[in-house]
């Protein structure tokens, strides 16, 4: 029990973390094995350990802390980030973890940790309430979910989440859109932000910058729309699901 309190403060740790603490890699290996045998810690995956509460034998770290510490570049993203911020309609038994380094999907305590390729590095923060968590800020999360709707739980789930969101920072939205610099993302984001303009406090300048990126290339809002023959929006050169008006809080008007 000599080092248990130190590990408890870490919550999630690797062999190297313990080696630094003991100033010996061999001693760290011995300690980890001893604590595993005694049930003081659990192995989440190869070279990733979590501390256990001696009262109920459950891990002291939540899934967001575990996901954030899978490797040095890991951070919580997409629907999992929406869940953390309290804007998700559903709770998934998987955590989306973006990272510069690929890792194999794994399960721990009935939660699946799923790798997502990190495309940009801006907008990753430590929440004020927990420095052990790395996560996309709300604006980056919204942009990421619009970009990859499947990782947002699908179109219906995305809009139910968007209905819960309040004011967004226009400058950050612009920054992340520019960082991705994808035409289809500007089209989808512009369409959504126009509909939520008053709720989010979207400025005309942001909508104008999205509209400038629209060309003659017509895009589908999501994969399902390709099979379902959706509704064409001339302004955004976008084909959206035919029932998309039902996804919005107040409905969608003036579909062309």
SEGU-981831 format. One record per residue (C-alpha): x, y, z. Coordinates in nm, 3 decimals. Example, Ala and Ser with C-alpha at 12.3 -4.5 7.8 and 13.67 -1.06 7.14 Angstrom:
2
- u|v|w
- 1.230|-0.450|0.780
- 1.367|-0.106|0.714
***
This chain:
256
- u|v|w
- 0.000|0.000|0.000
- 0.303|0.228|0.016
- 0.252|0.371|-0.333
- -0.125|0.326|-0.363
- -0.209|0.685|-0.270
- 0.034|0.818|-0.533
- -0.126|0.597|-0.799
- -0.470|0.701|-0.677
- -0.382|1.062|-0.751
- -0.272|0.964|-1.102
- -0.583|0.747|-1.161
- -0.453|0.633|-1.502
- -0.088|0.551|-1.561
- 0.164|0.356|-1.766
- 0.471|0.155|-1.679
- 0.685|0.461|-1.752
- 0.483|0.674|-1.511
- 0.547|0.424|-1.231
- 0.912|0.387|-1.332
- 0.959|0.762|-1.290
- 0.791|0.745|-0.951
- 1.017|0.459|-0.834
- 1.323|0.565|-1.033
- 1.346|0.208|-1.162
- 1.171|0.030|-1.448
- 1.229|-0.314|-1.298
- 1.084|-0.210|-0.963
- 0.789|-0.059|-1.148
- 0.717|-0.392|-1.319
- 0.728|-0.573|-0.985
- 0.500|-0.318|-0.819
- 0.244|-0.324|-1.100
- 0.224|-0.703|-1.094
- 0.192|-0.707|-0.715
- -0.086|-0.447|-0.717
- -0.265|-0.628|-1.001
- -0.260|-0.950|-0.799
- -0.392|-0.772|-0.490
- -0.667|-0.595|-0.687
- -0.541|-0.243|-0.616
- -0.521|-0.163|-0.986
- -0.667|-0.294|-1.315
- -0.518|-0.327|-1.661
- -0.729|-0.141|-1.916
- -0.508|-0.237|-2.210
- -0.144|-0.304|-2.280
- 0.063|-0.059|-2.074
- -0.240|0.130|-1.945
- -0.350|0.084|-1.585
- -0.619|0.237|-1.367
- -0.644|0.264|-0.992
- -0.924|0.084|-0.809
- -1.136|0.208|-0.521
- -1.081|-0.025|-0.226
- -1.442|0.031|-0.120
- -1.629|-0.093|-0.426
- -1.344|-0.230|-0.641
- -1.444|-0.008|-0.931
- -1.202|0.203|-1.128
- -1.158|0.552|-0.987
- -1.112|0.703|-1.335
- -1.411|0.770|-1.556
- -1.416|0.687|-1.926
- -1.319|1.039|-2.030
- -1.005|1.030|-1.814
- -0.916|0.683|-1.941
- -0.967|0.782|-2.304
- -0.761|1.097|-2.262
- -0.465|0.899|-2.132
- -0.445|0.620|-2.390
- -0.138|0.793|-2.531
- 0.027|1.136|-2.524
- -0.183|1.279|-2.809
- -0.521|1.126|-2.720
- -0.830|1.339|-2.669
- -1.208|1.289|-2.647
- -1.400|1.382|-2.962
- -1.730|1.376|-3.155
- -2.034|1.228|-2.978
- -1.828|1.144|-2.670
- -1.737|1.511|-2.635
- -2.105|1.604|-2.667
- -2.179|1.356|-2.388
- -1.915|1.517|-2.168
- -2.064|1.862|-2.223
- -2.413|1.734|-2.149
- -2.554|1.792|-2.499
- -2.600|1.429|-2.608
- -2.946|1.283|-2.646
- -2.817|0.927|-2.601
- -2.535|0.777|-2.397
- -2.315|0.540|-2.593
- -2.119|0.248|-2.454
- -1.821|0.359|-2.659
- -1.580|0.648|-2.638
- -1.442|0.818|-2.949
- -1.077|0.898|-2.893
- -0.889|1.101|-3.152
- -0.513|1.065|-3.162
- -0.207|1.127|-3.376
- -0.102|0.772|-3.289
- -0.318|0.479|-3.395
- -0.423|0.235|-3.125
- -0.624|-0.085|-3.143
- -0.984|-0.062|-3.033
- -1.032|-0.219|-2.690
- -1.297|-0.278|-2.426
- -1.269|-0.206|-2.058
- -1.548|-0.232|-1.802
- -1.816|-0.263|-2.074
- -1.696|0.050|-2.258
- -1.539|0.033|-2.605
- -1.261|0.281|-2.678
- -1.258|0.356|-3.050
- -0.974|0.520|-3.240
- -1.046|0.826|-3.456
- -0.776|0.980|-3.672
- -0.683|1.329|-3.559
- -0.706|1.560|-3.861
- -0.629|1.898|-3.701
- -0.475|1.994|-3.367
- -0.656|2.317|-3.285
- -0.940|2.326|-3.036
- -0.816|2.059|-2.794
- -0.845|2.172|-2.432
- -0.825|2.064|-2.070
- -1.158|2.135|-1.897
- -1.126|2.364|-1.595
- -1.287|2.100|-1.375
- -1.048|1.817|-1.465
- -0.695|1.865|-1.597
- -0.662|1.490|-1.662
- -0.909|1.513|-1.951
- -0.819|1.631|-2.302
- -1.118|1.707|-2.521
- -1.229|1.915|-2.818
- -1.391|2.242|-2.716
- -1.759|2.281|-2.794
- -1.709|2.465|-3.123
- -1.456|2.212|-3.251
- -1.689|1.933|-3.137
- -1.980|2.077|-3.336
- -1.766|2.118|-3.649
- -1.630|1.763|-3.615
- -1.979|1.616|-3.574
- -2.106|1.803|-3.881
- -1.803|1.679|-4.075
- -1.851|1.316|-3.974
- -2.216|1.262|-3.890
- -2.168|0.888|-3.831
- -1.941|0.969|-3.535
- -2.214|1.199|-3.405
- -2.459|0.910|-3.386
- -2.634|0.981|-3.715
- -2.839|1.272|-3.849
- -3.133|1.249|-3.608
- -2.908|1.223|-3.304
- -2.695|1.512|-3.431
- -2.991|1.748|-3.458
- -3.129|1.644|-3.121
- -2.789|1.732|-2.975
- -2.774|2.061|-3.166
- -3.112|2.159|-3.021
- -2.956|2.155|-2.673
- -2.663|2.383|-2.759
- -2.672|2.751|-2.673
- -2.439|3.031|-2.787
- -2.131|2.939|-2.991
- -1.814|3.140|-3.048
- -1.821|3.257|-3.412
- -1.446|3.317|-3.429
- -1.369|2.962|-3.321
- -1.618|2.817|-3.568
- -1.449|3.015|-3.847
- -1.105|2.906|-3.731
- -1.189|2.536|-3.739
- -1.371|2.560|-4.071
- -1.067|2.731|-4.220
- -0.838|2.469|-4.069
- -1.029|2.187|-4.238
- -1.093|2.392|-4.555
- -1.340|2.142|-4.702
- -1.613|2.259|-4.937
- -1.872|2.002|-4.825
- -1.811|2.100|-4.462
- -1.874|2.468|-4.538
- -2.195|2.369|-4.718
- -2.330|2.157|-4.433
- -2.214|2.397|-4.162
- -2.361|2.698|-4.341
- -2.694|2.522|-4.383
- -2.705|2.427|-4.013
- -2.582|2.759|-3.878
- -2.836|2.947|-4.088
- -3.116|2.744|-3.926
- -2.974|2.794|-3.575
- -2.868|3.154|-3.635
- -3.061|3.312|-3.348
- -3.008|3.022|-3.104
- -2.630|3.018|-3.150
- -2.577|3.388|-3.212
- -2.438|3.321|-3.560
- -2.317|3.635|-3.738
- -2.389|3.719|-4.099
- -2.015|3.723|-4.168
- -1.984|3.356|-4.077
- -2.272|3.258|-4.304
- -2.125|3.469|-4.584
- -1.788|3.296|-4.551
- -1.960|2.957|-4.576
- -2.162|3.068|-4.877
- -1.846|3.187|-5.055
- -1.715|2.829|-5.051
- -2.023|2.691|-5.227
- -1.956|2.601|-5.590
- -2.153|2.417|-5.857
- -2.065|2.086|-5.692
- -2.376|1.936|-5.528
- -2.314|1.734|-5.212
- -2.521|1.497|-5.000
- -2.580|1.589|-4.636
- -2.522|1.232|-4.517
- -2.469|0.883|-4.655
- -2.832|0.778|-4.609
- -2.954|1.062|-4.832
- -2.777|0.910|-5.132
- -3.015|0.614|-5.119
- -3.324|0.805|-5.007
- -3.328|1.082|-5.273
- -3.345|1.382|-5.045
- -3.448|1.745|-5.094
- -3.227|1.977|-5.299
- -3.127|2.314|-5.146
- -3.014|2.540|-5.427
- -2.860|2.803|-5.199
- -2.619|2.556|-5.039
- -2.593|2.312|-5.331
- -2.685|2.046|-5.081
- -2.918|1.746|-5.087
- -3.064|1.693|-4.740
- -3.288|1.415|-4.602
- -3.651|1.457|-4.708
- -3.768|1.449|-4.346
- -3.502|1.687|-4.217
- -3.764|1.946|-4.120
- -3.864|1.707|-3.843
- -3.513|1.716|-3.700
- -3.516|2.089|-3.635
- -3.669|2.232|-3.322
- -3.885|2.478|-3.518
- -3.875|2.310|-3.859
- -3.704|2.403|-4.182
- -3.863|2.649|-4.419
- -3.810|2.755|-4.777
- -3.658|2.434|-4.910
- -3.599|2.484|-5.282
***
